[in-house]
Amino acid sequence: MQHLGGTAPSILTFASGHAILDPLTGAPVQFVDEAAPARLFLLNDVATPWHSVEHQWGSGHLVTDRGGARWHTPAELRTTKDGAVEAVHTPLPGLRVEIHRHVREGVLCERYTVVNTAEEPLTITGLGVQTPFADLYDGAEASLEQAVHAHLFTGGTWAWALAQPMSGEGQCLGLIVREGAVHAYSVESRNQNSLSNVRGHLVLLATDQARNPEAFGGQPVLRLGPGESTTLAWELGWYDSVEDFTAATRPPAVLSAYAAELGEPILVEASSVSSPDPEVTVERAAQGRYRVGASRHGSYRLDLADGARTEVLFHLPLDEVVRRRVAYITRHQRARERPGLLRHGFVPVDTRTGLTQASNGWADWTDGSERIAMPLLLQAAVARGLADVAEIDPLLEGWAAFARRHLLDDTAAPRRGSQTWHTGPRLYDTPWLARFFHDRHRFHGRSDDLDLAARILERSFELGGAGHLSIGLSPTTLAVCAALETDAQPDRADNLRDRLIGSARTFVAAGRQLPAHEVAYEQSIVAPLLDLLTDAHTLTGDPLFHDAIAERLPWLLAFGGPQPHARLHGIAIRHWDGYWFGANRLWGDVFPHYWSTLTAVTLLRLPATLRTAATDRVAEGVLRANMANYSEDGSATCAFVMPSTVDGRAAHTADPLANDQDWHLLLWLQAREQERAVASRWAAPTPPRDERKASRGGVVTA
């Protein structure tokens, strides 16, 4: 390596932060917000021992018609008189990668230029730059204090990345492409070694045509004549808010929505709008305004001015999708071949072949746990007139008997599935089973169904449920309590409410020290936490809970980014379910994952003083975005793995397994019903719980 003008400086200061540079490569090894110096914006080999030199910021790779190569250690490194850092790499004969870094007007500018120094043309089908943002979960407290969510938008010339503190507080680090284009991103280092608590190494791609030519609406081929070059340049800056950052991106288009029901247009303000998809219609409404529609359910690419692009979604109405899913489930996702009560189970199915998926000893392919969404959806559809009672109710009766025998033990503790005798009770499953039997009681009025629903919840608390943020526990407990009140069991209802309020007080006292669940920290921990605090506030009127909700709400919102894209806008980051639940066994970002719907439901349940028009818009967008997971024939995918590639495997694909995604439809149906209840509650507020208990001579124990 030739050093001209000395090695690189140790830091480059820009605005209120700085980049720490590797003296051997001149590349950043960490970005530091001087107001929060403990926060990691980039991965390092201390937090993640498998972080290696190939993944240092600014390293990269090329795939060409002359071969493929990576760059890391430069052949030349110099510092100019004005403080800029320049590096030259020669990863292949007749090819140079020139990197230039300098600070201008408070931002760090980086420029990556690939030069064809040979006398023959060069074809590039892969070009990526490593951007290893520290998007990892090392427990709730450490994540909230030290880690960031990396929100990526690969919109061609409208591309950017936003590293937002997981707490939702403090400065964000924003990357904005100013020259060239980013058409995709990939994830590396996602495997059985890194598992679920880290997102992996993120790579921004000018093209990934060699590995996945159709990803993100299509990947370009870059062609350079002798002496020609191509450049990707971006700037990095500090931003006080997400809004400040998005304004700085200078958006070339404004969309009225990113997902809409068929028949409803999406309005786009831009200098030009088109789509390569024949199902999409684009009508010019006025100068710089377009009406975009589609003739079929699906996601579609939009091309905008000057090489910018994004994706929009047009979907069938909720009720119609529910009808089609119910029909598909009853035809394709029942275990009819099994003996006795086992034949009433609902199971995953490979939508390519129509073959049901055997559990194979794999906990996320069982006939219990997340698959409980299917009987819950069928039951909700019948109750709302979206399915035929005569056809579906016998199936639900069969499933109820199956669940009593195979998914619950003699103490009403849940089993993971009918064939997972080797696993212990899973607390996540308790509210789902309780909700099913509550809804059975609501439909048929049988006291034994209500009794079982209550016993499941009581057993959950005995097993430690008060310290576990089970998805749906708080809303389900309140629903069961209301049914117990109607059934003249007020003391039993009060005992469950007391447990719930006690749990809420425990979590308030814990602050950021939330317990690890199946993942150390995730959106599906924070959303149930906020639901719990919201319900405790409704029950007690205690301002302690209101303040706790306000403090933690930014944690939830930070999981979703502001990307102007149907699969991404407001959607919580989640990056492991393709492996655990899918047939393809692919790690990597799942967008949208159905549990992102928890964000929507939680926002719609907020106290009136915290719910805003902005949170309502996020909620609606999340609910609509998840319609991308269903096909017109009623089939579905459990995971659309978003990156172009994951550890080199082609992704940006819908997993063929229909498994657990129906929670989204169920939660949306419940949210519609809840909205009526919320309106009623605002009209006639529930009195604080101590007043209600005092009227019966009760004593507040929480």
ABEGO torsion letter per residue (X at the ends): XBBBGEBBBABBBBEABBBBBBAAAGBBABBBBAABAABBABBBAAABAABBAAABBGBBBBBBAAEBBBBABBABBBBBAAGBBBBBBBABBGBBBBBBBBBBGGBBBBBBBBBBABABBBBBABBBBBBBBBBBBBEAAAAAAABBBBBBBBAEAABBBBBBBAAGBEBBBBBBBABEBBABBBBBGBBAAAEAABAEBBBBBABAAAABAABGGEBBBBBBBBGBBBBBBBBBBBBABAAAAAAAAGBABBBABABBBBGBBBBBBBABBBBABAABBBBBABBGBBBBBBABBEBBBBBBBGGBBBBBBBBBBAAAAAAAAAAAAAAAABBAABBEAAAABBBBBBAAAGBBBBAGGBAAABABEAAAAAAAAAAAAAAAGABBAAAAAAAAAAAAAAAAAAABBAAGBBBAEAABAABBBBAAAAAAAAAAAAAAAAAAGBAAAAAAAAAAAAAAAAAGAAABBBBGAAAAAAAAAAAAAAAGBAAAAAAAAAAAAAAAAAAAAAEABBBBBABABBAAAAAAAAAAAAAAAAAAGBAAAAAAAAAAAAAAAAABBABBBAAABGBBBBAAAAAAABAAGBBEBBOBBAAAAAAAAAAAABBAAABBAAAAAAAAAAAAAAAAABBAAGBBBABBBABABBGGBBBGBBBABBBAAAAAAAAAAAAAAAAAAAAAAAABBBBBAAAAAAAAGBBBAX
